[in-house]
Structures are given as structure tokens and as C-alpha cells.
């Protein structure tokens, strides 16, 4: 039962946290590029 809970947390991490991190890094790159071009 504990393993099931752990894997559910892992799935949630992969589905939510990783795309969020990627989005944040993309936004950061976008903001840096925008700051340079202005």
C-alpha cells in the first residue's frame, strides 16, 4: 500500500512539477531574450 502511494506521488511529480519547471525555465529564457532585444 505504501509503494502505491509513493508511485502516485511520483506520477504527480512527473505530471505537475516537471512541466512546471520547464515552463519556468522557458519563461526565464524568454524574459532574458526580451530584455536583451529591447
Biopython code that builds the backbone (N, CA, C, O; Angstrom):
import numpy as np
from Bio.PDB.StructureBuilder import StructureBuilder

atoms = [
    (1, "UNK", "N", (0.836, -1.207, 0.000)),
    (1, "UNK", "CA", (0.000, 0.000, 0.000)),
    (1, "UNK", "C", (0.872, 1.259, 0.000)),
    (1, "UNK", "O", (0.568, 2.244, -0.673)),
    (2, "UNK", "N", (1.947, 1.203, 0.761)),
    (2, "UNK", "CA", (2.855, 2.350, 0.827)),
    (2, "UNK", "C", (3.513, 2.602, -0.528)),
    (2, "UNK", "O", (3.686, 3.747, -0.944)),
    (3, "UNK", "N", (3.876, 1.515, -1.211)),
    (3, "UNK", "CA", (4.510, 1.640, -2.526)),
    (3, "UNK", "C", (3.560, 2.303, -3.522)),
    (3, "UNK", "O", (3.975, 3.106, -4.357)),
    (4, "UNK", "N", (2.287, 1.954, -3.419)),
    (4, "UNK", "CA", (1.286, 2.521, -4.321)),
    (4, "UNK", "C", (1.182, 4.030, -4.109)),
    (4, "UNK", "O", (1.092, 4.801, -5.064)),
    (5, "UNK", "N", (1.195, 4.430, -2.851)),
    (5, "UNK", "CA", (1.124, 5.849, -2.514)),
    (5, "UNK", "C", (2.353, 6.573, -3.051)),
    (5, "UNK", "O", (2.260, 7.680, -3.582)),
    (6, "UNK", "N", (3.497, 5.929, -2.904)),
    (6, "UNK", "CA", (4.756, 6.511, -3.351)),
    (6, "UNK", "C", (4.759, 6.697, -4.860)),
    (6, "UNK", "O", (5.172, 7.743, -5.360)),
    (7, "UNK", "N", (4.299, 5.682, -5.586)),
    (7, "UNK", "CA", (4.276, 5.784, -7.048)),
    (7, "UNK", "C", (3.268, 6.836, -7.507)),
    (7, "UNK", "O", (3.481, 7.504, -8.519)),
    (8, "UNK", "N", (2.183, 6.980, -6.772)),
    (8, "UNK", "CA", (1.202, 8.014, -7.103)),
    (8, "UNK", "C", (1.819, 9.400, -6.931)),
    (8, "UNK", "O", (1.579, 10.300, -7.736)),
    (9, "UNK", "N", (2.608, 9.561, -5.886)),
    (9, "UNK", "CA", (3.300, 10.828, -5.653)),
    (9, "UNK", "C", (4.318, 11.088, -6.753)),
    (9, "UNK", "O", (4.500, 12.222, -7.197)),
    (10, "UNK", "N", (4.979, 10.018, -7.186)),
    (10, "UNK", "CA", (5.968, 10.126, -8.258)),
    (10, "UNK", "C", (5.307, 10.552, -9.564)),
    (10, "UNK", "O", (5.822, 11.406, -10.285)),
    (11, "UNK", "N", (4.167, 9.949, -9.855)),
    (11, "UNK", "CA", (3.420, 10.293, -11.071)),
    (11, "UNK", "C", (2.989, 11.759, -11.015)),
    (11, "UNK", "O", (3.115, 12.495, -11.994)),
    (12, "UNK", "N", (2.484, 12.164, -9.862)),
    (12, "UNK", "CA", (2.054, 13.549, -9.683)),
    (12, "UNK", "C", (3.230, 14.497, -9.897)),
    (12, "UNK", "O", (3.085, 15.547, -10.522)),
    (13, "UNK", "N", (4.396, 14.119, -9.374)),
    (13, "UNK", "CA", (5.603, 14.933, -9.541)),
    (13, "UNK", "C", (5.965, 15.072, -11.014)),
    (13, "UNK", "O", (6.245, 16.168, -11.500)),
    (14, "UNK", "N", (5.953, 13.936, -11.717)),
    (14, "UNK", "CA", (6.336, 13.941, -13.133)),
    (14, "UNK", "C", (5.336, 14.743, -13.966)),
    (14, "UNK", "O", (5.716, 15.470, -14.883)),
    (15, "UNK", "N", (4.051, 14.598, -13.631)),
    (15, "UNK", "CA", (3.000, 15.240, -14.425)),
    (15, "UNK", "C", (2.896, 16.741, -14.138)),
    (15, "UNK", "O", (2.612, 17.528, -15.041)),
    (16, "UNK", "N", (3.126, 17.135, -12.884)),
    (16, "UNK", "CA", (2.917, 18.530, -12.496)),
    (16, "UNK", "C", (4.225, 19.309, -12.379)),
    (16, "UNK", "O", (4.371, 20.374, -12.977)),
    (17, "UNK", "N", (5.169, 18.782, -11.613)),
    (17, "UNK", "CA", (6.362, 19.560, -11.269)),
    (17, "UNK", "C", (7.307, 19.722, -12.450)),
    (17, "UNK", "O", (7.824, 20.814, -12.684)),
    (18, "UNK", "N", (7.539, 18.644, -13.198)),
    (18, "UNK", "CA", (8.472, 18.743, -14.316)),
    (18, "UNK", "C", (8.008, 19.711, -15.400)),
    (18, "UNK", "O", (8.801, 20.547, -15.834)),
    (19, "UNK", "N", (6.748, 19.635, -15.859)),
    (19, "UNK", "CA", (6.296, 20.631, -16.833)),
    (19, "UNK", "C", (6.346, 22.053, -16.276)),
    (19, "UNK", "O", (6.630, 23.004, -17.004)),
    (20, "UNK", "N", (6.067, 22.186, -14.983)),
    (20, "UNK", "CA", (6.109, 23.494, -14.347)),
    (20, "UNK", "C", (7.531, 24.049, -14.363)),
    (20, "UNK", "O", (7.746, 25.218, -14.681)),
    (21, "UNK", "N", (8.502, 23.198, -14.018)),
    (21, "UNK", "CA", (9.906, 23.615, -14.060)),
    (21, "UNK", "C", (10.310, 24.007, -15.470)),
    (21, "UNK", "O", (11.014, 24.995, -15.673)),
    (22, "UNK", "N", (9.862, 23.232, -16.434)),
    (22, "UNK", "CA", (10.188, 23.515, -17.824)),
    (22, "UNK", "C", (9.572, 24.843, -18.258)),
    (22, "UNK", "O", (10.204, 25.643, -18.948)),
    (23, "UNK", "N", (8.328, 25.059, -17.838)),
    (23, "UNK", "CA", (7.638, 26.308, -18.152)),
    (23, "UNK", "C", (8.380, 27.493, -17.545)),
    (23, "UNK", "O", (8.558, 28.523, -18.196)),
    (24, "UNK", "N", (8.810, 27.341, -16.295)),
    (24, "UNK", "CA", (9.537, 28.416, -15.611)),
    (24, "UNK", "C", (10.850, 28.719, -16.329)),
    (24, "UNK", "O", (11.190, 29.886, -16.520)),
    (25, "UNK", "N", (11.582, 27.696, -16.725)),
    (25, "UNK", "CA", (12.849, 27.924, -17.419)),
    (25, "UNK", "C", (12.617, 28.547, -18.789)),
    (25, "UNK", "O", (13.397, 29.392, -19.229)),
    (26, "UNK", "N", (11.538, 28.130, -19.471)),
    (26, "UNK", "CA", (11.189, 28.732, -20.756)),
    (26, "UNK", "C", (10.844, 30.214, -20.581)),
    (26, "UNK", "O", (11.266, 31.054, -21.376)),
    (27, "UNK", "N", (10.086, 30.522, -19.550)),
    (27, "UNK", "CA", (9.710, 31.905, -19.283)),
    (27, "UNK", "C", (10.938, 32.741, -18.956)),
    (27, "UNK", "O", (11.048, 33.890, -19.384)),
    (28, "UNK", "N", (11.865, 32.157, -18.194)),
    (28, "UNK", "CA", (13.096, 32.857, -17.834)),
    (28, "UNK", "C", (13.910, 33.169, -19.081)),
    (28, "UNK", "O", (14.392, 34.289, -19.251)),
    (29, "UNK", "N", (14.062, 32.174, -19.954)),
    (29, "UNK", "CA", (14.788, 32.376, -21.210)),
    (29, "UNK", "C", (14.101, 33.440, -22.053)),
    (29, "UNK", "O", (14.761, 34.298, -22.639)),
    (30, "UNK", "N", (12.788, 33.384, -22.112)),
    (30, "UNK", "CA", (12.008, 34.351, -22.885)),
    (30, "UNK", "C", (12.212, 35.765, -22.343)),
    (30, "UNK", "O", (12.397, 36.710, -23.111)),
    (31, "UNK", "N", (12.178, 35.905, -21.022)),
    (31, "UNK", "CA", (12.349, 37.218, -20.398)),
    (31, "UNK", "C", (13.751, 37.765, -20.634)),
    (31, "UNK", "O", (13.920, 38.960, -20.877)),
    (32, "UNK", "N", (14.760, 36.891, -20.562)),
    (32, "UNK", "CA", (16.140, 37.305, -20.815)),
    (32, "UNK", "C", (16.282, 37.774, -22.262)),
    (32, "UNK", "O", (16.881, 38.815, -22.533)),
    (33, "UNK", "N", (15.726, 36.998, -23.180)),
    (33, "UNK", "CA", (15.791, 37.351, -24.605)),
    (33, "UNK", "C", (15.093, 38.685, -24.852)),
    (33, "UNK", "O", (15.593, 39.524, -25.600)),
    (34, "UNK", "N", (13.937, 38.875, -24.221)),
    (34, "UNK", "CA", (13.173, 40.109, -24.378)),
    (34, "UNK", "C", (13.969, 41.296, -23.825)),
    (34, "UNK", "O", (13.985, 42.374, -24.418)),
    (35, "UNK", "N", (14.619, 41.085, -22.696)),
    (35, "UNK", "CA", (15.406, 42.150, -22.073)),
    (35, "UNK", "C", (16.589, 42.538, -22.965)),
    (35, "UNK", "O", (16.940, 43.714, -23.063)),
    (36, "UNK", "N", (17.198, 41.546, -23.610)),
    (36, "UNK", "CA", (18.342, 41.804, -24.489)),
    (36, "UNK", "C", (17.904, 42.559, -25.740)),
    (36, "UNK", "O", (18.589, 43.481, -26.183)),
    (37, "UNK", "N", (16.767, 42.168, -26.309)),
    (37, "UNK", "CA", (16.339, 42.760, -27.577)),
    (37, "UNK", "C", (15.772, 44.164, -27.412)),
    (37, "UNK", "O", (15.723, 44.916, -28.385)),
    (38, "UNK", "N", (15.347, 44.535, -26.219)),
    (38, "UNK", "CA", (14.756, 45.866, -26.034)),
    (38, "UNK", "C", (15.805, 46.962, -26.043)),
    (38, "UNK", "O", (15.471, 48.138, -25.899)),
]
sb = StructureBuilder()
sb.init_structure("model")
sb.init_model(0)
sb.init_chain("A")
sb.init_seg("    ")
for serial, (resi, resn, name, xyz) in enumerate(atoms, 1):
    if name == "N":
        sb.init_residue(resn, " ", resi, " ")
    sb.init_atom(name, np.array(xyz, "f"), 0.0, 1.0, " ", f" {name:<3s}", serial, name[0])
structure = sb.get_structure()
